[in-house]
């Protein structure tokens, strides 16, 4: 891959997101939106792992009827907030390292 695409490092991202619900005695007690990002950087010279990290963020949303359009908007907003928060965590970490352009 290194010679074919002329790259030195490979960044692999695995992004998971969704909604979890906690149900107690058939009643939903809470619902949260989550985003999980797993990042791995591989040095293609020797196939060693340079960096590996998992960041996860959750946002609590109001547990109400999903048929209500405003609830779907709350879920969408919760997913966006959790994703932005997770990306900001990774960005803060990577901003500590100089790039080849600097």
Backbone as CSV, one residue per row, in Angstrom:
resi,resn,N_x,N_y,N_z,CA_x,CA_y,CA_z,C_x,C_y,C_z
1,UNK,0.832,-1.191,0.000,0.000,0.000,0.000,0.877,1.255,0.000
2,UNK,1.981,1.179,0.738,2.876,2.334,0.836,3.368,2.755,-0.549
3,UNK,3.835,1.801,-1.335,4.363,2.121,-2.668,3.245,2.443,-3.662
4,UNK,2.167,1.697,-3.587,1.069,1.882,-4.539,0.444,3.268,-4.432
5,UNK,0.199,3.734,-3.180,-0.470,5.014,-2.976,0.476,6.118,-2.512
6,UNK,1.745,5.779,-2.321,2.774,6.738,-1.903,2.385,7.455,-0.609
7,UNK,2.068,6.654,0.405,1.746,7.204,1.718,2.638,6.540,2.763
8,UNK,2.926,7.259,3.844,3.795,6.740,4.899,3.007,6.204,6.092
9,UNK,1.846,6.804,6.344,1.038,6.416,7.491,-0.410,6.260,7.068
10,UNK,-1.101,5.381,7.774,-2.500,5.109,7.485,-3.311,5.377,8.745
11,UNK,-4.347,6.198,8.630,-5.245,6.488,9.741,-6.541,5.715,9.529
12,UNK,-6.885,4.884,10.505,-8.115,4.102,10.440,-9.056,4.632,11.517
13,UNK,-10.247,5.032,11.099,-11.267,5.524,12.031,-12.449,4.570,12.035
14,UNK,-12.918,4.263,13.232,-14.139,3.478,13.379,-15.099,4.336,14.189
15,UNK,-16.213,4.690,13.584,-17.168,5.583,14.230,-18.467,4.820,14.482
16,UNK,-18.876,4.810,15.734,-20.149,4.191,16.121,-20.999,5.268,16.775
17,UNK,-22.289,5.232,16.498,-23.194,6.188,17.137,-24.565,5.548,17.267
18,UNK,-25.341,6.072,18.181,-26.671,5.523,18.350,-27.367,6.066,19.575
19,UNK,-28.453,5.410,19.922,-29.276,5.812,21.049,-29.431,4.593,21.951
20,UNK,-29.239,4.797,23.251,-29.477,3.724,24.217,-30.619,4.134,25.142
21,UNK,-31.385,3.153,25.568,-32.506,3.393,26.479,-32.348,2.496,27.695
22,UNK,-32.717,3.021,28.840,-32.762,2.226,30.062,-34.230,2.043,30.412
23,UNK,-34.633,0.786,30.510,-36.034,0.452,30.790,-36.091,-0.281,32.125
24,UNK,-36.924,0.221,33.027,-37.130,-0.399,34.330,-38.614,-0.716,34.467
25,UNK,-38.922,-1.982,34.686,-40.306,-2.432,34.819,-41.195,-1.922,33.689
26,UNK,-40.736,-2.105,32.468,-41.450,-1.761,31.239,-41.612,-0.257,31.009
27,UNK,-40.950,0.571,31.810,-41.000,2.019,31.617,-39.608,2.526,31.269
28,UNK,-39.548,3.323,30.229,-38.261,3.909,29.854,-37.920,5.007,30.851
29,UNK,-36.778,4.861,31.519,-36.384,5.835,32.542,-35.390,6.856,32.015
30,UNK,-34.604,6.481,31.017,-33.684,7.463,30.423,-33.281,7.006,29.030
31,UNK,-32.826,7.966,28.277,-32.358,7.716,26.913,-31.171,8.644,26.686
32,UNK,-30.120,8.089,26.070,-29.001,8.965,25.734,-28.474,8.628,24.350
33,UNK,-27.891,9.655,23.735,-27.255,9.523,22.428,-25.758,9.390,22.673
34,UNK,-25.107,8.513,21.918,-23.674,8.341,22.114,-22.944,8.342,20.777
35,UNK,-21.690,8.730,20.828,-20.784,8.624,19.695,-19.466,8.088,20.222
36,UNK,-18.926,7.107,19.531,-17.663,6.494,19.905,-16.757,6.507,18.679
37,UNK,-15.549,7.053,18.831,-14.597,7.096,17.727,-13.320,6.380,18.149
38,UNK,-12.962,5.368,17.395,-11.717,4.644,17.611,-10.760,5.063,16.492
39,UNK,-9.610,5.595,16.870,-8.619,6.057,15.879,-7.332,5.261,16.043
40,UNK,-6.797,4.773,14.936,-5.527,4.052,14.937,-4.683,4.562,13.776
41,UNK,-3.433,4.908,14.062,-2.493,5.327,13.023,-1.420,4.254,12.898
42,UNK,-1.169,3.818,11.666,-0.210,2.750,11.403,0.927,3.293,10.540
43,UNK,2.165,3.012,10.966,3.360,3.353,10.189,3.531,2.261,9.134
44,UNK,3.469,2.614,7.866,3.524,1.620,6.810,4.945,1.152,6.495
45,UNK,5.961,1.772,7.103,7.334,1.280,6.926,7.502,-0.090,7.578
46,UNK,6.977,-0.218,8.806,7.129,-1.479,9.538,5.799,-2.026,10.070
47,UNK,4.688,-1.424,9.665,3.338,-1.819,10.082,3.131,-1.740,11.593
48,UNK,3.844,-0.833,12.240,3.671,-0.652,13.679,2.568,0.364,13.943
49,UNK,1.961,0.244,15.116,0.914,1.176,15.516,1.568,2.383,16.166
50,UNK,1.331,3.558,15.602,1.874,4.809,16.124,0.956,5.360,17.208
51,UNK,-0.344,5.245,16.979,-1.331,5.838,17.882,-2.587,4.985,17.855
52,UNK,-3.190,4.799,19.026,-4.466,4.110,19.114,-5.236,4.694,20.291
53,UNK,-6.484,5.094,20.055,-7.277,5.726,21.105,-8.766,5.501,20.841
54,UNK,-9.526,5.464,21.934,-10.977,5.366,21.849,-11.577,6.516,22.637
55,UNK,-12.421,7.319,21.989,-13.116,8.428,22.650,-14.611,8.184,22.537
56,UNK,-15.310,8.341,23.649,-16.758,8.153,23.667,-17.403,9.282,24.457
57,UNK,-18.490,9.817,23.936,-19.261,10.850,24.629,-20.745,10.507,24.524
58,UNK,-21.472,10.816,25.598,-22.919,10.589,25.626,-23.630,11.874,26.011
59,UNK,-24.865,12.014,25.521,-25.713,13.160,25.850,-27.077,12.617,26.247
60,UNK,-27.541,12.985,27.433,-28.851,12.542,27.917,-29.953,13.311,27.192
61,UNK,-30.960,12.584,26.709,-32.118,13.221,26.063,-33.379,12.776,26.795
62,UNK,-34.430,13.558,26.633,-35.680,13.312,27.340,-36.383,12.068,26.802
63,UNK,-36.724,11.099,27.680,-37.387,9.872,27.214,-38.889,10.064,27.017
64,UNK,-39.280,10.400,25.817,-40.701,10.566,25.502,-41.037,9.796,24.241
65,UNK,-42.243,9.905,23.800,-42.749,9.195,22.635,-41.955,9.566,21.375
66,UNK,-41.415,8.554,20.680,-40.626,8.808,19.471,-41.470,9.287,18.299
67,UNK,-42.799,9.116,18.378,-43.658,9.572,17.291,-43.782,11.089,17.262
68,UNK,-43.419,11.732,18.340,-43.470,13.186,18.430,-42.283,13.768,17.645
69,UNK,-42.538,14.608,16.618,-41.442,15.154,15.803,-40.392,15.907,16.614
70,UNK,-40.793,16.586,17.678,-39.815,17.340,18.463,-38.851,16.402,19.198
71,UNK,-39.301,15.208,19.522,-38.439,14.226,20.179,-37.382,13.728,19.191
72,UNK,-37.795,13.500,17.952,-36.814,13.089,16.936,-35.765,14.165,16.744
73,UNK,-36.186,15.429,16.792,-35.230,16.535,16.679,-34.283,16.548,17.870
74,UNK,-34.813,16.249,19.076,-33.949,16.167,20.255,-32.917,15.060,20.112
75,UNK,-33.335,13.903,19.566,-32.400,12.805,19.352,-31.332,13.192,18.337
76,UNK,-31.757,13.827,17.263,-30.805,14.283,16.244,-29.810,15.265,16.857
77,UNK,-30.323,16.197,17.644,-29.472,17.190,18.302,-28.508,16.505,19.275
78,UNK,-29.010,15.511,20.021,-28.162,14.774,20.950,-27.035,14.046,20.245
79,UNK,-27.342,13.414,19.099,-26.304,12.728,18.327,-25.272,13.717,17.795
80,UNK,-25.729,14.874,17.318,-24.795,15.880,16.808,-23.887,16.411,17.926
81,UNK,-24.466,16.647,19.101,-23.674,17.156,20.227,-22.641,16.118,20.663
82,UNK,-23.059,14.861,20.784,-22.110,13.828,21.217,-21.007,13.618,20.176
83,UNK,-21.356,13.697,18.889,-20.350,13.554,17.837,-19.378,14.724,17.856
84,UNK,-19.882,15.944,17.957,-18.998,17.119,18.018,-18.068,17.054,19.222
85,UNK,-18.593,16.634,20.359,-17.792,16.540,21.573,-16.667,15.512,21.407
86,UNK,-16.987,14.372,20.805,-15.980,13.336,20.589,-14.919,13.813,19.606
87,UNK,-15.346,14.454,18.523,-14.383,14.977,17.544,-13.497,16.051,18.153
88,UNK,-14.064,16.905,18.999,-13.266,17.946,19.659,-12.207,17.336,20.565
89,UNK,-12.544,16.244,21.239,-11.571,15.559,22.090,-10.393,15.059,21.262
90,UNK,-10.694,14.418,20.140,-9.628,13.921,19.264,-8.814,15.082,18.675
91,UNK,-9.495,16.143,18.271,-8.808,17.299,17.690,-7.854,17.935,18.701
92,UNK,-8.289,18.063,19.952,-7.407,18.624,20.991,-6.174,17.754,21.182
93,UNK,-6.364,16.435,21.123,-5.228,15.541,21.286,-4.248,15.693,20.123
94,UNK,-4.758,15.662,18.891,-3.887,15.723,17.721,-3.249,17.090,17.529
95,UNK,-3.857,18.144,18.059,-3.285,19.481,17.887,-1.987,19.653,18.675
96,UNK,-1.691,18.737,19.593,-0.453,18.800,20.363,0.771,18.410,19.529
97,UNK,0.537,17.720,18.411,1.632,17.211,17.615,1.864,18.087,16.382
98,UNK,3.133,18.381,16.060,3.406,19.174,14.848,3.143,18.336,13.612
99,UNK,2.720,18.986,12.548,2.527,18.301,11.272,3.721,18.595,10.391
100,UNK,3.807,17.878,9.289,4.935,18.087,8.367,4.850,19.432,7.671
101,UNK,3.659,20.084,7.682,3.483,21.398,7.052,3.971,22.543,7.931
102,UNK,4.216,22.269,9.226,4.589,23.347,10.139,6.097,23.507,10.193
